[in-house]
């Protein structure tokens, strides 16, 4: 929802607005709803496979450097609505920057799934020939990038938005960040620039309540970043309960505004991190029941039920979609597994062009 | 002065850090810790585990990801007389806060004509070798060693880790305290013998400007720090089988650098190989080569060898990462090119 006056934002008001919003959600095109379902499901299945692949060679004794997928692994299970509800509105010409937890956005933006999987397996056929890895996925064909430094992608997206504006296009740039990144200098400097220059930038804050082990309430001086939006004189939205449909609607409004030259917005979505900050995270900072409770309100299952209940699709059609997703993801894993590793000395290339 | 105390305990690198912090915090109320995940989590690399429950949230402070903010705040607090120990998880993350470090932390003592002291310890993890790729695997010794006004230390073994962290805390200058992830003895990384060692239970201080000969030898001097010291020791065993008696120096301090120990060793062995997990150009290998070439040239019987990351970012894929990070095999190979058997 668009928070008109954050200073007077009350939970009760939020509930009323939420109720009104739900009652008009059938305006969404069937095509878009199915696209969102497909993307979320693809991301989820991709990551469920990744969770298993990552543990290969790391059992019974966990060693971060062992197995076919070494290094850190940050999975986004539970956070799919952020990616789907926003990227459904984007085209190939719009730019997306993402974080160290990038798979859901990469998949939604249409990053080549085979090459992305191969990259994560460190193969020569990967997006970056094995040089980048899971935190550093680059696919210029669909204007997607991500990185391992918190907050660093926001100014890059602002720069893409600046280029879009200079060239008189109506293309937009979207920076996906975690709630922890809203406390970096990069966040505040970029928003000021974007507001000042009326750039077509949307910053999506995936509020999963945690910055590694530090709870949002212990790290952020405001409960919602739409309050901060006010200080830049830009629009701020807060999407409650990990709701992909509300995310869809707020994203559409923010993007329409950006395409019409009305400047940047912040959309914060209350979302859920099912897994640890990284795979192998002991997570002794949060209660195990918390995760079980989050999984019980899974947004993909909810959307699935809604699609069937409201006759968007039949159970049969949906299961066909699911099996196509599984087939596509499995193919990407097969491709990655059977690809060659780079030659060691290929490490020396690509430093300069 | 290095003092030896009889009662010791086997500790990992991270436990040695915790013990140093605990002992110093107990005797000095002005010391406090801040950083990301240093509280309940106990530090991503285990350097502050247990201190939060021991000293409370006022003295072990979790920070937001506001790195310019909390590193700058350490400067302000230190100028007021507190002794902040700050952790910034990975050395790779320092770019975000570099202005506070290189224009302020490093220069204020000097710019104030010595009137403002900044007793800060900035702890950070270095090192690769586990496929964490270009933004989480660097070993940026030289980037910090280059800057006047910062002491930079990089101890290898638990005994030195504890003693040098205590010295760093007691020092009135800003000290960058680099610990190597693989030498912390963490359950989720490679298990190395070197990450476990006998550590005196009492507090003791090891000077921040002295290298250490960790293996005596007469044929070649190999200088390294942290994992490169460990690899050099491994290489020395291989070299012994080939009849080469290598002397290994653990640098321990990046800045100031202990010229004396290095020059003395080269005067004995007449050969030098410097090994570095940092990038090749303008790094430790260049610095030590320059020192020996200008102050110990006549000792040398052969050109100096340099082994370091060949000026590329750290690649993700294991095969390529292994190719760029020096290891014992590469050290043996390099030594064989310098010393004729």
HADDOCK unambig.tbl for C-alpha pairs under 7 A between the chains (distance, minus, plus):
assign (segid A and resid 62 and name CA) (segid B and resid 188 and name CA) 5.36 0.50 0.50
assign (segid A and resid 63 and name CA) (segid B and resid 188 and name CA) 4.73 0.50 0.50
assign (segid A and resid 63 and name CA) (segid B and resid 189 and name CA) 4.77 0.50 0.50
assign (segid A and resid 63 and name CA) (segid B and resid 190 and name CA) 6.26 0.50 0.50
assign (segid A and resid 64 and name CA) (segid B and resid 130 and name CA) 6.57 0.50 0.50
assign (segid A and resid 64 and name CA) (segid B and resid 188 and name CA) 5.87 0.50 0.50
assign (segid A and resid 64 and name CA) (segid B and resid 189 and name CA) 5.56 0.50 0.50
assign (segid A and resid 65 and name CA) (segid B and resid 130 and name CA) 4.04 0.50 0.50
assign (segid A and resid 65 and name CA) (segid B and resid 131 and name CA) 6.12 0.50 0.50
assign (segid A and resid 65 and name CA) (segid B and resid 189 and name CA) 6.81 0.50 0.50
assign (segid A and resid 70 and name CA) (segid B and resid 130 and name CA) 6.60 0.50 0.50
assign (segid A and resid 70 and name CA) (segid B and resid 131 and name CA) 5.58 0.50 0.50
assign (segid A and resid 71 and name CA) (segid B and resid 130 and name CA) 5.57 0.50 0.50
assign (segid A and resid 71 and name CA) (segid B and resid 131 and name CA) 4.48 0.50 0.50
assign (segid A and resid 71 and name CA) (segid B and resid 132 and name CA) 4.40 0.50 0.50
assign (segid A and resid 72 and name CA) (segid B and resid 132 and name CA) 5.95 0.50 0.50
assign (segid A and resid 122 and name CA) (segid B and resid 316 and name CA) 6.64 0.50 0.50
assign (segid A and resid 122 and name CA) (segid B and resid 317 and name CA) 4.30 0.50 0.50
assign (segid A and resid 130 and name CA) (segid B and resid 316 and name CA) 6.09 0.50 0.50
assign (segid A and resid 130 and name CA) (segid B and resid 317 and name CA) 5.09 0.50 0.50
assign (segid A and resid 131 and name CA) (segid B and resid 315 and name CA) 4.58 0.50 0.50
assign (segid A and resid 131 and name CA) (segid B and resid 316 and name CA) 4.90 0.50 0.50
assign (segid A and resid 131 and name CA) (segid B and resid 317 and name CA) 6.07 0.50 0.50
assign (segid A and resid 132 and name CA) (segid B and resid 133 and name CA) 6.56 0.50 0.50
assign (segid A and resid 132 and name CA) (segid B and resid 315 and name CA) 6.60 0.50 0.50
assign (segid A and resid 132 and name CA) (segid B and resid 316 and name CA) 5.51 0.50 0.50
assign (segid A and resid 133 and name CA) (segid B and resid 133 and name CA) 6.61 0.50 0.50
assign (segid A and resid 133 and name CA) (segid B and resid 316 and name CA) 5.33 0.50 0.50
assign (segid A and resid 148 and name CA) (segid B and resid 135 and name CA) 6.05 0.50 0.50
assign (segid A and resid 149 and name CA) (segid B and resid 93 and name CA) 6.76 0.50 0.50
assign (segid A and resid 180 and name CA) (segid B and resid 64 and name CA) 6.94 0.50 0.50
assign (segid A and resid 180 and name CA) (segid B and resid 65 and name CA) 6.11 0.50 0.50
assign (segid A and resid 181 and name CA) (segid B and resid 65 and name CA) 6.53 0.50 0.50
assign (segid A and resid 183 and name CA) (segid B and resid 64 and name CA) 6.40 0.50 0.50
assign (segid A and resid 183 and name CA) (segid B and resid 65 and name CA) 5.78 0.50 0.50
assign (segid A and resid 183 and name CA) (segid B and resid 66 and name CA) 5.43 0.50 0.50
assign (segid A and resid 184 and name CA) (segid B and resid 65 and name CA) 5.88 0.50 0.50
assign (segid A and resid 184 and name CA) (segid B and resid 66 and name CA) 4.79 0.50 0.50
assign (segid A and resid 185 and name CA) (segid B and resid 66 and name CA) 6.84 0.50 0.50
assign (segid A and resid 213 and name CA) (segid B and resid 37 and name CA) 6.01 0.50 0.50
assign (segid A and resid 213 and name CA) (segid B and resid 41 and name CA) 6.30 0.50 0.50
assign (segid A and resid 214 and name CA) (segid B and resid 37 and name CA) 6.42 0.50 0.50
assign (segid A and resid 219 and name CA) (segid B and resid 63 and name CA) 6.50 0.50 0.50
assign (segid A and resid 219 and name CA) (segid B and resid 64 and name CA) 4.60 0.50 0.50
assign (segid A and resid 285 and name CA) (segid B and resid 40 and name CA) 6.77 0.50 0.50
assign (segid A and resid 285 and name CA) (segid B and resid 41 and name CA) 6.66 0.50 0.50
assign (segid A and resid 344 and name CA) (segid B and resid 319 and name CA) 5.26 0.50 0.50
assign (segid A and resid 344 and name CA) (segid B and resid 320 and name CA) 4.37 0.50 0.50
assign (segid A and resid 344 and name CA) (segid B and resid 323 and name CA) 5.51 0.50 0.50
assign (segid A and resid 345 and name CA) (segid B and resid 320 and name CA) 6.70 0.50 0.50
assign (segid A and resid 345 and name CA) (segid B and resid 323 and name CA) 6.76 0.50 0.50
assign (segid A and resid 346 and name CA) (segid B and resid 320 and name CA) 6.92 0.50 0.50
assign (segid A and resid 347 and name CA) (segid B and resid 315 and name CA) 6.43 0.50 0.50
assign (segid A and resid 347 and name CA) (segid B and resid 320 and name CA) 5.10 0.50 0.50
assign (segid A and resid 348 and name CA) (segid B and resid 312 and name CA) 6.37 0.50 0.50
assign (segid A and resid 351 and name CA) (segid B and resid 312 and name CA) 6.25 0.50 0.50
